[in-house]
Amino acid sequence: MQYEELKERVTMGEEFQFYYQNESYWISKNQRGFYLTRVSDSYSQSFLTADDLFKNATIDGKSIHNLWDEIDI
């Protein structure tokens, strides 16, 4: 999957689990917003829109876009 496809599908409401450096992460959505959650300790970042998530969510201080080549979906 390409990064732009992930963004589009999350914007449409799909949820995804992915792996980065042997850690599991979950992108999810509910009525209040979008979330990036590290599964191991439930650390979560919340955002009002999918666009906000992709612009502002970080893992190890880096955006999902910057880590894309290292992410396994």
All heavy atoms as a GROMACS GRO file, in nm:
protein
  624
    1MET      N    1   0.084  -0.117   0.000
    1MET     CA    2   0.000   0.000   0.000
    1MET      C    3   0.089   0.124   0.000
    1MET      O    4   0.189   0.130   0.068
    1MET     CB    5  -0.088  -0.001   0.125
    1MET     CG    6  -0.175   0.121   0.138
    1MET     SD    7  -0.273   0.134   0.292
    1MET     CE    8  -0.340  -0.027   0.309
    2GLN      N    9   0.048   0.221  -0.074
    2GLN     CA   10   0.119   0.348  -0.079
    2GLN      C   11   0.069   0.439   0.034
    2GLN      O   12  -0.044   0.427   0.082
    2GLN     CB   13   0.095   0.418  -0.214
    2GLN     CG   14   0.145   0.340  -0.333
    2GLN     CD   15   0.296   0.330  -0.334
    2GLN    OE1   16   0.366   0.425  -0.302
    2GLN    NE2   17   0.347   0.213  -0.369
    3TYR      N   18   0.153   0.532   0.075
    3TYR     CA   19   0.119   0.625   0.183
    3TYR      C   20  -0.009   0.702   0.153
    3TYR      O   21  -0.097   0.715   0.239
    3TYR     CB   22   0.237   0.721   0.206
    3TYR     CG   23   0.210   0.828   0.307
    3TYR    CD1   24   0.209   0.799   0.443
    3TYR    CD2   25   0.185   0.959   0.268
    3TYR    CE1   26   0.184   0.898   0.537
    3TYR    CE2   27   0.161   1.058   0.361
    3TYR     CZ   28   0.160   1.026   0.495
    3TYR     OH   29   0.135   1.124   0.589
    4GLU      N   30  -0.024   0.753   0.031
    4GLU     CA   31  -0.142   0.831  -0.005
    4GLU      C   32  -0.269   0.747   0.002
    4GLU      O   33  -0.375   0.797   0.039
    4GLU     CB   34  -0.126   0.894  -0.144
    4GLU     CG   35  -0.022   1.003  -0.149
    4GLU     CD   36  -0.051   1.120  -0.055
    4GLU    OE1   37  -0.170   1.156  -0.038
    4GLU    OE2   38   0.044   1.174   0.002
    5GLU      N   39  -0.259   0.619  -0.032
    5GLU     CA   40  -0.374   0.530  -0.022
    5GLU      C   41  -0.415   0.512   0.125
    5GLU      O   42  -0.534   0.513   0.158
    5GLU     CB   43  -0.346   0.394  -0.085
    5GLU     CG   44  -0.463   0.299  -0.076
    5GLU     CD   45  -0.434   0.161  -0.130
    5GLU    OE1   46  -0.326   0.138  -0.190
    5GLU    OE2   47  -0.522   0.074  -0.112
    6LEU      N   48  -0.317   0.496   0.212
    6LEU     CA   49  -0.346   0.484   0.355
    6LEU      C   50  -0.420   0.609   0.403
    6LEU      O   51  -0.523   0.599   0.471
    6LEU     CB   52  -0.218   0.465   0.436
    6LEU     CG   53  -0.237   0.467   0.588
    6LEU    CD1   54  -0.312   0.342   0.634
    6LEU    CD2   55  -0.102   0.478   0.658
    7LYS      N   56  -0.370   0.726   0.369
    7LYS     CA   57  -0.434   0.851   0.410
    7LYS      C   58  -0.579   0.857   0.362
    7LYS      O   59  -0.669   0.892   0.438
    7LYS     CB   60  -0.357   0.972   0.355
    7LYS     CG   61  -0.230   1.003   0.429
    7LYS     CD   62  -0.157   1.121   0.369
    7LYS     CE   63  -0.238   1.247   0.368
    7LYS     NZ   64  -0.163   1.364   0.318
    8GLU      N   65  -0.601   0.822   0.237
    8GLU     CA   66  -0.735   0.826   0.179
    8GLU      C   67  -0.829   0.728   0.250
    8GLU      O   68  -0.942   0.763   0.284
    8GLU     CB   69  -0.726   0.792   0.030
    8GLU     CG   70  -0.859   0.797  -0.041
    8GLU     CD   71  -0.843   0.766  -0.189
    8GLU    OE1   72  -0.753   0.826  -0.253
    8GLU    OE2   73  -0.919   0.682  -0.239
    9ARG      N   74  -0.781   0.608   0.275
    9ARG     CA   75  -0.865   0.507   0.339
    9ARG      C   76  -0.895   0.541   0.484
    9ARG      O   77  -1.007   0.518   0.532
    9ARG     CB   78  -0.800   0.370   0.324
    9ARG     CG   79  -0.802   0.324   0.176
    9ARG     CD   80  -0.726   0.200   0.151
    9ARG     NE   81  -0.786   0.084   0.218
    9ARG     CZ   82  -0.737  -0.039   0.208
    9ARG    NH1   83  -0.630  -0.063   0.134
    9ARG    NH2   84  -0.797  -0.138   0.271
   10VAL      N   85  -0.799   0.598   0.556
   10VAL     CA   86  -0.823   0.642   0.694
   10VAL      C   87  -0.925   0.756   0.694
   10VAL      O   88  -1.016   0.759   0.777
   10VAL     CB   89  -0.691   0.682   0.765
   10VAL    CG1   90  -0.719   0.755   0.895
   10VAL    CG2   91  -0.604   0.559   0.788
   11THR      N   92  -0.912   0.849   0.602
   11THR     CA   93  -1.007   0.960   0.591
   11THR      C   94  -1.149   0.908   0.569
   11THR      O   95  -1.245   0.964   0.621
   11THR     CB   96  -0.965   1.054   0.476
   11THR    OG1   97  -0.836   1.107   0.507
   11THR    CG2   98  -1.064   1.169   0.459
   12MET      N   99  -1.163   0.798   0.496
   12MET     CA  100  -1.294   0.739   0.471
   12MET      C  101  -1.345   0.656   0.589
   12MET      O  102  -1.456   0.605   0.585
   12MET     CB  103  -1.289   0.653   0.344
   12MET     CG  104  -1.267   0.734   0.219
   12MET     SD  105  -1.276   0.642   0.062
   12MET     CE  106  -1.190   0.492   0.096
   13GLY      N  107  -1.262   0.641   0.693
   13GLY     CA  108  -1.309   0.573   0.813
   13GLY      C  109  -1.249   0.437   0.841
   13GLY      O  110  -1.282   0.375   0.942
   14GLU      N  111  -1.163   0.388   0.754
   14GLU     CA  112  -1.099   0.259   0.779
   14GLU      C  113  -0.997   0.271   0.892
   14GLU      O  114  -0.939   0.377   0.913
   14GLU     CB  115  -1.029   0.208   0.653
   14GLU     CG  116  -1.125   0.155   0.549
   14GLU     CD  117  -1.052   0.083   0.437
   14GLU    OE1  118  -0.979  -0.014   0.465
   14GLU    OE2  119  -1.071   0.127   0.322
   15GLU      N  120  -0.979   0.162   0.962
   15GLU     CA  121  -0.881   0.156   1.070
   15GLU      C  122  -0.771   0.059   1.029
   15GLU      O  123  -0.796  -0.037   0.956
   15GLU     CB  124  -0.948   0.111   1.199
   15GLU     CG  125  -1.054   0.209   1.244
   15GLU     CD  126  -1.118   0.170   1.375
   15GLU    OE1  127  -1.114   0.052   1.415
   15GLU    OE2  128  -1.174   0.261   1.440
   16PHE      N  129  -0.649   0.084   1.077
   16PHE     CA  130  -0.535   0.002   1.037
   16PHE      C  131  -0.444  -0.028   1.155
   16PHE      O  132  -0.420   0.058   1.240
   16PHE     CB  133  -0.450   0.074   0.931
   16PHE     CG  134  -0.516   0.080   0.796
   16PHE    CD1  135  -0.598   0.186   0.764
   16PHE    CD2  136  -0.498  -0.022   0.705
   16PHE    CE1  137  -0.661   0.192   0.642
   16PHE    CE2  138  -0.561  -0.018   0.582
   16PHE     CZ  139  -0.643   0.089   0.550
   17GLN      N  140  -0.393  -0.148   1.155
   17GLN     CA  141  -0.286  -0.185   1.246
   17GLN      C  142  -0.159  -0.194   1.163
   17GLN      O  143  -0.161  -0.241   1.049
   17GLN     CB  144  -0.313  -0.321   1.311
   17GLN     CG  145  -0.206  -0.361   1.410
   17GLN     CD  146  -0.240  -0.491   1.480
   17GLN    OE1  147  -0.326  -0.567   1.437
   17GLN    NE2  148  -0.170  -0.517   1.588
   18PHE      N  149  -0.048  -0.145   1.219
   18PHE     CA  150   0.080  -0.156   1.149
   18PHE      C  151   0.191  -0.176   1.250
   18PHE      O  152   0.171  -0.165   1.371
   18PHE     CB  153   0.105  -0.033   1.060
   18PHE     CG  154   0.124   0.097   1.133
   18PHE    CD1  155   0.249   0.136   1.177
   18PHE    CD2  156   0.016   0.181   1.156
   18PHE    CE1  157   0.267   0.257   1.243
   18PHE    CE2  158   0.031   0.301   1.222
   18PHE     CZ  159   0.158   0.340   1.265
   19TYR      N  160   0.309  -0.209   1.199
   19TYR     CA  161   0.424  -0.237   1.284
   19TYR      C  162   0.540  -0.146   1.247
   19TYR      O  163   0.566  -0.122   1.128
   19TYR     CB  164   0.466  -0.384   1.270
   19TYR     CG  165   0.357  -0.477   1.313
   19TYR    CD1  166   0.262  -0.521   1.221
   19TYR    CD2  167   0.346  -0.518   1.445
   19TYR    CE1  168   0.159  -0.604   1.261
   19TYR    CE2  169   0.243  -0.601   1.485
   19TYR     CZ  170   0.150  -0.644   1.392
   19TYR     OH  171   0.048  -0.726   1.433
   20TYR      N  172   0.608  -0.099   1.349
   20TYR     CA  173   0.729  -0.019   1.332
   20TYR      C  174   0.826  -0.062   1.440
   20TYR      O  175   0.792  -0.057   1.560
   20TYR     CB  176   0.698   0.131   1.342
   20TYR     CG  177   0.820   0.217   1.348
   20TYR    CD1  178   0.900   0.235   1.235
   20TYR    CD2  179   0.858   0.279   1.466
   20TYR    CE1  180   1.014   0.313   1.240
   20TYR    CE2  181   0.972   0.357   1.472
   20TYR     CZ  182   1.050   0.373   1.359
   20TYR     OH  183   1.164   0.450   1.363
   21GLN      N  184   0.943  -0.106   1.401
   21GLN     CA  185   1.047  -0.153   1.493
   21GLN      C  186   0.992  -0.250   1.598
   21GLN      O  187   1.009  -0.233   1.718
   21GLN     CB  188   1.118  -0.035   1.559
   21GLN     CG  189   1.198   0.046   1.463
   21GLN     CD  190   1.284   0.151   1.531
   21GLN    OE1  191   1.270   0.180   1.649
   21GLN    NE2  192   1.377   0.208   1.454
   22ASN      N  193   0.923  -0.352   1.549
   22ASN     CA  194   0.867  -0.459   1.632
   22ASN      C  195   0.762  -0.413   1.732
   22ASN      O  196   0.730  -0.483   1.827
   22ASN     CB  197   0.978  -0.537   1.705
   22ASN     CG  198   1.069  -0.607   1.607
   22ASN    OD1  199   1.022  -0.664   1.508
   22ASN    ND2  200   1.198  -0.601   1.633
   23GLU      N  201   0.708  -0.294   1.715
   23GLU     CA  202   0.598  -0.243   1.797
   23GLU      C  203   0.473  -0.237   1.710
   23GLU      O  204   0.479  -0.199   1.594
   23GLU     CB  205   0.626  -0.101   1.848
   23GLU     CG  206   0.724  -0.093   1.960
   23GLU     CD  207   0.659  -0.107   2.098
   23GLU    OE1  208   0.536  -0.127   2.110
   23GLU    OE2  209   0.735  -0.097   2.195
   24SER      N  210   0.361  -0.271   1.769
   24SER     CA  211   0.233  -0.265   1.699
   24SER      C  212   0.166  -0.131   1.728
   24SER      O  213   0.164  -0.084   1.843
   24SER     CB  214   0.144  -0.380   1.748
   24SER     OG  215   0.017  -0.373   1.688
   25TYR      N  216   0.110  -0.069   1.624
   25TYR     CA  217   0.037   0.057   1.634
   25TYR      C  218  -0.098   0.041   1.568
   25TYR      O  219  -0.115  -0.043   1.479
   25TYR     CB  220   0.114   0.171   1.566
   25TYR     CG  221   0.243   0.205   1.635
   25TYR    CD1  222   0.360   0.135   1.608
   25TYR    CD2  223   0.248   0.308   1.729
   25TYR    CE1  224   0.478   0.166   1.673
   25TYR    CE2  225   0.366   0.340   1.794
   25TYR     CZ  226   0.480   0.268   1.766
   25TYR     OH  227   0.597   0.298   1.830
   26TRP      N  228  -0.193   0.124   1.611
   26TRP     CA  229  -0.328   0.116   1.560
   26TRP      C  230  -0.376   0.256   1.526
   26TRP      O  231  -0.368   0.346   1.610
   26TRP     CB  232  -0.417   0.054   1.668
   26TRP     CG  233  -0.556   0.024   1.627
   26TRP    CD1  234  -0.667   0.094   1.665
   26TRP    CD2  235  -0.601  -0.081   1.544
   26TRP    NE1  236  -0.779   0.037   1.610
   26TRP    CE2  237  -0.741  -0.071   1.534
   26TRP    CE3  238  -0.538  -0.184   1.475
   26TRP    CZ2  239  -0.818  -0.159   1.459
   26TRP    CZ3  240  -0.613  -0.272   1.401
   26TRP    CH2  241  -0.751  -0.259   1.394
   27ILE      N  242  -0.424   0.276   1.404
   27ILE     CA  243  -0.491   0.400   1.366
   27ILE      C  244  -0.640   0.370   1.372
   27ILE      O  245  -0.688   0.278   1.304
   27ILE     CB  246  -0.451   0.448   1.225
   27ILE    CG1  247  -0.303   0.485   1.221
   27ILE    CG2  248  -0.537   0.568   1.183
   27ILE    CD1  249  -0.253   0.521   1.082
   28SER      N  250  -0.712   0.446   1.454
   28SER     CA  251  -0.854   0.420   1.472
   28SER      C  252  -0.933   0.551   1.470
   28SER      O  253  -0.877   0.660   1.470
   28SER     CB  254  -0.878   0.345   1.603
   28SER     OG  255  -0.831   0.422   1.712
   29LYS      N  256  -1.067   0.535   1.469
   29LYS     CA  257  -1.156   0.651   1.459
   29LYS      C  258  -1.280   0.624   1.543
   29LYS      O  259  -1.326   0.512   1.552
   29LYS     CB  260  -1.195   0.670   1.313
   29LYS     CG  261  -1.294   0.781   1.288
   29LYS     CD  262  -1.339   0.780   1.143
   29LYS     CE  263  -1.434   0.892   1.112
   29LYS     NZ  264  -1.558   0.889   1.185
   30ASN      N  265  -1.331   0.729   1.605
   30ASN     CA  266  -1.464   0.724   1.666
   30ASN      C  267  -1.530   0.859   1.642
   30ASN      O  268  -1.479   0.941   1.566
   30ASN     CB  269  -1.459   0.685   1.814
   30ASN     CG  270  -1.390   0.788   1.902
   30ASN    OD1  271  -1.381   0.906   1.869
   30ASN    ND2  272  -1.340   0.745   2.017
   31GLN      N  273  -1.643   0.884   1.708
   31GLN     CA  274  -1.716   1.009   1.683
   31GLN      C  275  -1.638   1.133   1.725
   31GLN      O  276  -1.665   1.243   1.677
   31GLN     CB  277  -1.850   1.008   1.757
   31GLN     CG  278  -1.945   0.907   1.700
   31GLN     CD  279  -1.993   0.809   1.806
   31GLN    OE1  280  -1.930   0.792   1.909
   31GLN    NE2  281  -2.103   0.743   1.778
   32ARG      N  282  -1.542   1.118   1.813
   32ARG     CA  283  -1.466   1.234   1.863
   32ARG      C  284  -1.339   1.263   1.785
   32ARG      O  285  -1.277   1.366   1.804
   32ARG     CB  286  -1.434   1.216   2.010
   32ARG     CG  287  -1.557   1.232   2.096
   32ARG     CD  288  -1.525   1.216   2.241
   32ARG     NE  289  -1.558   1.076   2.273
   32ARG     CZ  290  -1.504   1.004   2.367
   32ARG    NH1  291  -1.408   1.054   2.442
   32ARG    NH2  292  -1.541   0.881   2.388
   33GLY      N  293  -1.293   1.169   1.701
   33GLY     CA  294  -1.172   1.196   1.626
   33GLY      C  295  -1.097   1.073   1.582
   33GLY      O  296  -1.151   0.962   1.578
   34PHE      N  297  -0.970   1.095   1.550
   34PHE     CA  298  -0.881   0.992   1.499
   34PHE      C  299  -0.768   0.971   1.599
   34PHE      O  300  -0.725   1.066   1.664
   34PHE     CB  301  -0.823   1.034   1.364
   34PHE     CG  302  -0.926   1.040   1.255
   34PHE    CD1  303  -1.010   1.150   1.243
   34PHE    CD2  304  -0.939   0.937   1.165
   34PHE    CE1  305  -1.106   1.156   1.143
   34PHE    CE2  306  -1.034   0.941   1.064
   34PHE     CZ  307  -1.118   1.051   1.053
   35TYR      N  308  -0.718   0.849   1.607
   35TYR     CA  309  -0.620   0.814   1.709
   35TYR      C  310  -0.506   0.732   1.652
   35TYR      O  311  -0.528   0.646   1.568
   35TYR     CB  312  -0.688   0.734   1.822
   35TYR     CG  313  -0.802   0.809   1.882
   35TYR    CD1  314  -0.929   0.800   1.827
   35TYR    CD2  315  -0.782   0.892   1.991
   35TYR    CE1  316  -1.035   0.872   1.880
   35TYR    CE2  317  -0.887   0.965   2.045
   35TYR     CZ  318  -1.013   0.954   1.988
   35TYR     OH  319  -1.116   1.027   2.040
   36LEU      N  320  -0.387   0.758   1.702
   36LEU     CA  321  -0.272   0.673   1.678
   36LEU      C  322  -0.233   0.616   1.814
   36LEU      O  323  -0.201   0.692   1.907
   36LEU     CB  324  -0.154   0.751   1.619
   36LEU     CG  325  -0.024   0.671   1.605
   36LEU    CD1  326  -0.042   0.554   1.509
   36LEU    CD2  327   0.089   0.762   1.560
   37THR      N  328  -0.239   0.484   1.827
   37THR     CA  329  -0.216   0.420   1.956
   37THR      C  330  -0.106   0.316   1.944
   37THR      O  331  -0.106   0.235   1.852
   37THR     CB  332  -0.345   0.351   2.005
   37THR    OG1  333  -0.449   0.449   2.013
   37THR    CG2  334  -0.325   0.287   2.141
   38ARG      N  335  -0.012   0.320   2.039
   38ARG     CA  336   0.089   0.215   2.051
   38ARG      C  337   0.024   0.105   2.135
   38ARG      O  338  -0.016   0.128   2.250
   38ARG     CB  339   0.215   0.269   2.118
   38ARG     CG  340   0.328   0.169   2.125
   38ARG     CD  341   0.457   0.231   2.177
   38ARG     NE  342   0.434   0.308   2.299
   38ARG     CZ  343   0.487   0.428   2.322
   38ARG    NH1  344   0.566   0.486   2.236
   38ARG    NH2  345   0.461   0.492   2.436
   39VAL      N  346   0.015  -0.014   2.081
   39VAL     CA  347  -0.061  -0.122   2.145
   39VAL      C  348   0.001  -0.167   2.277
   39VAL      O  349  -0.070  -0.191   2.375
   39VAL     CB  350  -0.078  -0.240   2.047
   39VAL    CG1  351  -0.144  -0.358   2.116
   39VAL    CG2  352  -0.158  -0.197   1.925
   40SER      N  353   0.133  -0.175   2.285
   40SER     CA  354   0.199  -0.234   2.402
   40SER      C  355   0.165  -0.165   2.534
   40SER      O  356   0.151  -0.229   2.637
   40SER     CB  357   0.351  -0.235   2.383
   40SER     OG  358   0.401  -0.104   2.375
   41ASP      N  359   0.148  -0.033   2.532
   41ASP     CA  360   0.118   0.039   2.656
   41ASP      C  361  -0.004   0.132   2.643
   41ASP      O  362  -0.030   0.212   2.731
   41ASP     CB  363   0.239   0.120   2.702
   41ASP     CG  364   0.284   0.224   2.601
   41ASP    OD1  365   0.220   0.238   2.494
   41ASP    OD2  366   0.384   0.294   2.628
   42SER      N  367  -0.075   0.119   2.532
   42SER     CA  368  -0.197   0.198   2.504
   42SER      C  369  -0.173   0.348   2.497
   42SER      O  370  -0.266   0.427   2.509
   42SER     CB  371  -0.306   0.168   2.608
   42SER     OG  372  -0.341   0.033   2.602
   43TYR      N  373  -0.046   0.388   2.476
   43TYR     CA  374  -0.017   0.531   2.458
   43TYR      C  375  -0.088   0.578   2.331
   43TYR      O  376  -0.070   0.521   2.223
   43TYR     CB  377   0.133   0.557   2.448
   43TYR     CG  378   0.164   0.700   2.411
   43TYR    CD1  379   0.147   0.803   2.503
   43TYR    CD2  380   0.206   0.732   2.284
   43TYR    CE1  381   0.172   0.934   2.469
   43TYR    CE2  382   0.233   0.863   2.248
   43TYR     CZ  383   0.216   0.964   2.341
   43TYR     OH  384   0.242   1.094   2.306
   44SER      N  385  -0.168   0.683   2.343
   44SER     CA  386  -0.250   0.727   2.231
   44SER      C  387  -0.235   0.876   2.207
   44SER      O  388  -0.225   0.955   2.302
   44SER     CB  389  -0.397   0.693   2.261
   44SER     OG  390  -0.478   0.720   2.151
   45GLN      N  391  -0.236   0.914   2.081
   45GLN     CA  392  -0.239   1.053   2.038
   45GLN      C  393  -0.373   1.074   1.969
   45GLN      O  394  -0.414   0.991   1.888
   45GLN     CB  395  -0.125   1.081   1.941
   45GLN     CG  396   0.014   1.056   2.000
   45GLN     CD  397   0.121   1.064   1.894
   45GLN    OE1  398   0.135   1.165   1.826
   45GLN    NE2  399   0.197   0.957   1.879
   46SER      N  400  -0.442   1.183   2.000
   46SER     CA  401  -0.574   1.206   1.941
   46SER      C  402  -0.574   1.331   1.854
   46SER      O  403  -0.504   1.428   1.883
   46SER     CB  404  -0.680   1.218   2.051
   46SER     OG  405  -0.652   1.326   2.136
   47PHE      N  406  -0.658   1.326   1.750
   47PHE     CA  407  -0.666   1.433   1.652
   47PHE      C  408  -0.810   1.450   1.606
   47PHE      O  409  -0.885   1.352   1.600
   47PHE     CB  410  -0.576   1.401   1.531
   47PHE     CG  411  -0.434   1.374   1.572
   47PHE    CD1  412  -0.393   1.244   1.599
   47PHE    CD2  413  -0.344   1.477   1.589
   47PHE    CE1  414  -0.262   1.218   1.641
   47PHE    CE2  415  -0.214   1.453   1.630
   47PHE     CZ  416  -0.174   1.323   1.657
   48LEU      N  417  -0.849   1.570   1.570
   48LEU     CA  418  -0.986   1.596   1.526
   48LEU      C  419  -1.014   1.538   1.388
   48LEU      O  420  -1.126   1.497   1.360
   48LEU     CB  421  -1.016   1.745   1.528
   48LEU     CG  422  -1.019   1.811   1.666
   48LEU    CD1  423  -1.044   1.961   1.654
   48LEU    CD2  424  -1.125   1.745   1.754
   49THR      N  425  -0.914   1.539   1.301
   49THR     CA  426  -0.934   1.491   1.163
   49THR      C  427  -0.821   1.396   1.124
   49THR      O  428  -0.713   1.395   1.186
   49THR     CB  429  -0.935   1.608   1.063
   49THR    OG1  430  -0.804   1.667   1.060
   49THR    CG2  431  -1.040   1.712   1.100
   50ALA      N  432  -0.846   1.321   1.018
   50ALA     CA  433  -0.742   1.233   0.965
   50ALA      C  434  -0.624   1.318   0.916
   50ALA      O  435  -0.508   1.280   0.935
   50ALA     CB  436  -0.797   1.147   0.852
   51ASP      N  437  -0.653   1.430   0.856
   51ASP     CA  438  -0.547   1.519   0.809
   51ASP      C  439  -0.458   1.564   0.924
   51ASP      O  440  -0.335   1.563   0.912
   51ASP     CB  441  -0.608   1.639   0.737
   51ASP     CG  442  -0.505   1.721   0.662
   51ASP    OD1  443  -0.425   1.661   0.587
   51ASP    OD2  444  -0.505   1.845   0.677
   52ASP      N  445  -0.519   1.600   1.037
   52ASP     CA  446  -0.442   1.638   1.156
   52ASP      C  447  -0.353   1.522   1.202
   52ASP      O  448  -0.238   1.544   1.240
   52ASP     CB  449  -0.533   1.679   1.272
   52ASP     CG  450  -0.597   1.814   1.252
   52ASP    OD1  451  -0.548   1.893   1.169
   52ASP    OD2  452  -0.698   1.841   1.322
   53LEU      N  453  -0.409   1.401   1.201
   53LEU     CA  454  -0.331   1.284   1.242
   53LEU      C  455  -0.206   1.271   1.155
   53LEU      O  456  -0.095   1.258   1.205
   53LEU     CB  457  -0.416   1.158   1.235
   53LEU     CG  458  -0.348   1.030   1.283
   53LEU    CD1  459  -0.450   0.937   1.348
   53LEU    CD2  460  -0.280   0.956   1.170
   54PHE      N  461  -0.225   1.275   1.024
   54PHE     CA  462  -0.111   1.255   0.935
   54PHE      C  463  -0.012   1.372   0.936
   54PHE      O  464   0.106   1.353   0.908
   54PHE     CB  465  -0.158   1.222   0.793
   54PHE     CG  466  -0.211   1.082   0.782
   54PHE    CD1  467  -0.346   1.058   0.778
   54PHE    CD2  468  -0.124   0.974   0.780
   54PHE    CE1  469  -0.395   0.928   0.770
   54PHE    CE2  470  -0.171   0.845   0.773
   54PHE     CZ  471  -0.307   0.821   0.768
   55LYS      N  472  -0.057   1.489   0.974
   55LYS     CA  473   0.034   1.604   0.984
   55LYS      C  474   0.108   1.606   1.117
   55LYS      O  475   0.222   1.652   1.124
   55LYS     CB  476  -0.044   1.735   0.968
   55LYS     CG  477  -0.084   1.766   0.828
   55LYS     CD  478  -0.156   1.899   0.822
   55LYS     CE  479  -0.200   1.931   0.681
   55LYS     NZ  480  -0.279   2.055   0.675
   56ASN      N  481   0.043   1.560   1.226
   56ASN     CA  482   0.096   1.585   1.360
   56ASN      C  483   0.131   1.463   1.443
   56ASN      O  484   0.200   1.477   1.544
   56ASN     CB  485  -0.004   1.672   1.437
   56ASN     CG  486  -0.028   1.805   1.369
   56ASN    OD1  487   0.067   1.877   1.340
   56ASN    ND2  488  -0.152   1.837   1.341
   57ALA      N  489   0.083   1.346   1.407
   57ALA     CA  490   0.116   1.225   1.485
   57ALA      C  491   0.263   1.193   1.469
   57ALA      O  492   0.321   1.210   1.360
   57ALA     CB  493   0.032   1.108   1.437
   58THR      N  494   0.326   1.148   1.577
   58THR     CA  495   0.467   1.113   1.571
   58THR      C  496   0.493   0.980   1.639
   58THR      O  497   0.423   0.940   1.732
   58THR     CB  498   0.555   1.220   1.639
   58THR    OG1  499   0.517   1.232   1.776
   58THR    CG2  500   0.545   1.354   1.568
   59ILE      N  501   0.595   0.914   1.589
   59ILE     CA  502   0.650   0.793   1.650
   59ILE      C  503   0.799   0.819   1.658
   59ILE      O  504   0.863   0.849   1.557
   59ILE     CB  505   0.622   0.668   1.565
   59ILE    CG1  506   0.471   0.647   1.549
   59ILE    CG2  507   0.690   0.546   1.625
   59ILE    CD1  508   0.434   0.537   1.451
   60ASP      N  509   0.854   0.811   1.777
   60ASP     CA  510   0.996   0.842   1.799
   60ASP      C  511   1.032   0.980   1.742
   60ASP      O  512   1.140   1.000   1.686
   60ASP     CB  513   1.086   0.735   1.738
   60ASP     CG  514   1.074   0.601   1.807
   60ASP    OD1  515   1.028   0.597   1.924
   60ASP    OD2  516   1.111   0.499   1.746
   61GLY      N  517   0.940   1.075   1.752
   61GLY     CA  518   0.964   1.211   1.708
   61GLY      C  519   0.957   1.232   1.558
   61GLY      O  520   0.988   1.340   1.509
   62LYS      N  521   0.910   1.130   1.484
   62LYS     CA  522   0.902   1.140   1.338
   62LYS      C  523   0.759   1.116   1.292
   62LYS      O  524   0.685   1.041   1.354
   62LYS     CB  525   0.994   1.038   1.272
   62LYS     CG  526   1.140   1.059   1.305
   62LYS     CD  527   1.225   0.952   1.243
   62LYS     CE  528   1.370   0.967   1.286
   62LYS     NZ  529   1.450   0.853   1.243
   63SER      N  530   0.722   1.177   1.180
   63SER     CA  531   0.588   1.159   1.125
   63SER      C  532   0.575   1.022   1.060
   63SER      O  533   0.675   0.958   1.024
   63SER     CB  534   0.559   1.267   1.021
   63SER     OG  535   0.637   1.245   0.906
   64ILE      N  536   0.451   0.978   1.043
   64ILE     CA  537   0.426   0.852   0.973
   64ILE      C  538   0.484   0.859   0.832
   64ILE      O  539   0.544   0.764   0.783
   64ILE     CB  540   0.275   0.821   0.970
   64ILE    CG1  541   0.225   0.796   1.113
   64ILE    CG2  542   0.244   0.702   0.881
   64ILE    CD1  543   0.074   0.788   1.126
   65HIS      N  544   0.470   0.974   0.768
   65HIS     CA  545   0.525   0.990   0.632
   65HIS      C  546   0.676   0.969   0.631
   65HIS      O  547   0.729   0.901   0.543
   65HIS     CB  548   0.489   1.129   0.579
   65HIS     CG  549   0.532   1.149   0.438
   65HIS    ND1  550   0.648   1.215   0.405
   65HIS    CD2  551   0.475   1.112   0.322
   65HIS    CE1  552   0.661   1.216   0.274
   65HIS    NE2  553   0.557   1.154   0.221
   66ASN      N  554   0.746   1.025   0.727
   66ASN     CA  555   0.892   1.011   0.731
   66ASN      C  556   0.936   0.868   0.763
   66ASN      O  557   1.046   0.829   0.727
   66ASN     CB  558   0.953   1.107   0.832
   66ASN     CG  559   0.951   1.250   0.784
   66ASN    OD1  560   0.938   1.277   0.665
   66ASN    ND2  561   0.961   1.342   0.876
   67LEU      N  562   0.850   0.793   0.830
   67LEU     CA  563   0.882   0.654   0.867
   67LEU      C  564   0.826   0.552   0.768
   67LEU      O  565   0.846   0.432   0.786
   67LEU     CB  566   0.826   0.623   1.007
   67LEU     CG  567   0.880   0.706   1.121
   67LEU    CD1  568   0.803   0.675   1.248
   67LEU    CD2  569   1.028   0.679   1.140
   68TRP      N  570   0.755   0.598   0.667
   68TRP     CA  571   0.676   0.511   0.581
   68TRP      C  572   0.756   0.390   0.529
   68TRP      O  573   0.705   0.278   0.529
   68TRP     CB  574   0.616   0.589   0.465
   68TRP     CG  575   0.524   0.503   0.384
   68TRP    CD1  576   0.542   0.463   0.256
   68TRP    CD2  577   0.401   0.444   0.426
   68TRP    NE1  578   0.438   0.384   0.216
   68TRP    CE2  579   0.350   0.371   0.320
   68TRP    CE3  580   0.330   0.448   0.547
   68TRP    CZ2  581   0.230   0.301   0.328
   68TRP    CZ3  582   0.211   0.378   0.556
   68TRP    CH2  583   0.163   0.304   0.448
   69ASP      N  584   0.878   0.408   0.486
   69ASP     CA  585   0.957   0.298   0.432
   69ASP      C  586   0.994   0.193   0.536
   69ASP      O  587   1.033   0.082   0.503
   69ASP     CB  588   1.084   0.349   0.365
   69ASP     CG  589   1.053   0.427   0.237
   69ASP    OD1  590   0.946   0.403   0.176
   69ASP    OD2  591   1.135   0.512   0.199
   70GLU      N  592   0.980   0.227   0.663
   70GLU     CA  593   1.013   0.134   0.772
   70GLU      C  594   0.888   0.073   0.836
   70GLU      O  595   0.899  -0.012   0.924
   70GLU     CB  596   1.092   0.208   0.880
   70GLU     CG  597   1.222   0.267   0.828
   70GLU     CD  598   1.291   0.352   0.933
   70GLU    OE1  599   1.316   0.298   1.042
   70GLU    OE2  600   1.314   0.471   0.906
   71ILE      N  601   0.770   0.114   0.791
   71ILE     CA  602   0.644   0.065   0.847
   71ILE      C  603   0.596  -0.056   0.769
   71ILE      O  604   0.604  -0.059   0.647
   71ILE     CB  605   0.537   0.178   0.844
   71ILE    CG1  606   0.572   0.283   0.948
   71ILE    CG2  607   0.398   0.122   0.865
   71ILE    CD1  608   0.481   0.404   0.947
   72ASP      N  609   0.549  -0.155   0.843
   72ASP     CA  610   0.497  -0.278   0.784
   72ASP      C  611   0.348  -0.287   0.812
   72ASP      O  612   0.308  -0.300   0.927
   72ASP     CB  613   0.570  -0.399   0.843
   72ASP     CG  614   0.531  -0.529   0.778
   72ASP    OD1  615   0.478  -0.527   0.665
   72ASP    OD2  616   0.553  -0.634   0.840
   73ILE      N  617   0.267  -0.276   0.705
   73ILE     CA  618   0.120  -0.285   0.722
   73ILE      C  619   0.076  -0.422   0.681
   73ILE      O  620   0.114  -0.477   0.586
   73ILE     CB  621   0.047  -0.177   0.640
   73ILE    CG1  622   0.074  -0.043   0.702
   73ILE    CG2  623  -0.100  -0.205   0.632
   73ILE    CD1  624  -0.006   0.071   0.648
   0.00000   0.00000   0.00000
